[in-house]
Amino acid sequence: MKILYTISARGTNLNIKEGYYVHVKEIYCGLKQLGHDVHLLAISDQDLKSEFPESTVVKHRYIPLIHHIIPYTGFIDSINYFFKIIHIYKHFKFDVIHNRWGLRILGAHFAAKFLKIPMLLEVNGPGIEEKALFSEPYKLKEEILLKFIRKIQMKMCDHIFAVSNILKEIMINWGISEQKISVIPNAANPEMYKNVHPTLEIRKNLNWKDKIIVTYTGTLHVWYGLEYLPSIFKEIVKSFENVRFLIVGNGQYKEDFQNQIKTLRLNEFVHFYGAVNHSLIPNILLETDIVIAPYKDLPMGFFNSPLKIFEYMMAGKAIVTTAIGQNNEILVHNQTALLVPPDNIDSLANALIELVLNPDKAQKLAQNAKKEALLNHTWKDYCKKLVTLYQQIGK
């Protein structure tokens, strides 16, 4: 099968190794490994690196006058996207368009209709409502326009897949038929952990040879519940001087996080590793004893499909996370993880202490989590589910 994989989210920079990069790369490579031909098309300010050899970039540019007249539609990007897809089709007769949803861009939708090619729409978050939660809400006239565009996008595609059941429910509330939406949770790649052995570099460099290491990996944003961690760390080191905390990643909360650690005099116990290439995550996790993901619940429900949870599982690590959203569907308390109520510092601290005191239990949770990941949450299986959807909408 020939697949055109379009990234319609404006400003997506796949040269920055963040969560969406991992997601895009695993789909792109996974489909190729299954024997399919894939061409990636993205709207970006940057050219793509060699990890995506069959790819095209539509450069994102504003035309000032038109931008001020029609400021929110992605009008120019949509036109450029449409004609680029038509051009690609002349040389690469793709059978289906897999479109990673972008809030403003309609070019792929119109191209699919023009070419009479089926489109599968990938939705990873609610977009408009998400922005209102995590940064600033759109202005009223912009929100009205974007909701109108979103309605058109959802109607024009042949089928939609969401990353979680809560996101599916949100989309049903938009007026989308339940039959038009499938759910495919994210996954992890077991190949990343083959022939990888802990180098003990972190333990050697930080003089943590005999310490119990608790690790968080990912973007440092407040809505991930990271603001609870300094108090939790303080509580734990009062009783356990052999526990250390490793924070891997960057983000807008990092400076505040570091200041809280300094104020609580925890510098000796906490190390900020910074952002790393995703390929190094297995090496880091294999030096770790316990992993944590203190997600906060959201007013609309925790709609995410958190990549870090699947990677923690695949690494075979004891997980402490919150009992919300998809975590409740893929993890079982006391079997594959310790699940605690969200926004509850005492419960998070007690769960970590329980694993520090019971290394055998931590090991059992880790083994069970890895077994579950290998059975049900690999990118290979994920891509097989995608191909099944491609075939269904192509009939």
Summary of the structure (lengths in Angstrom):
residues: 395
radius of gyration: 22.0
end to end distance: 13.2
largest distance: 67.1
contacts: 1315
relative contact order: 0.12
helix: 48%
strand: 17%
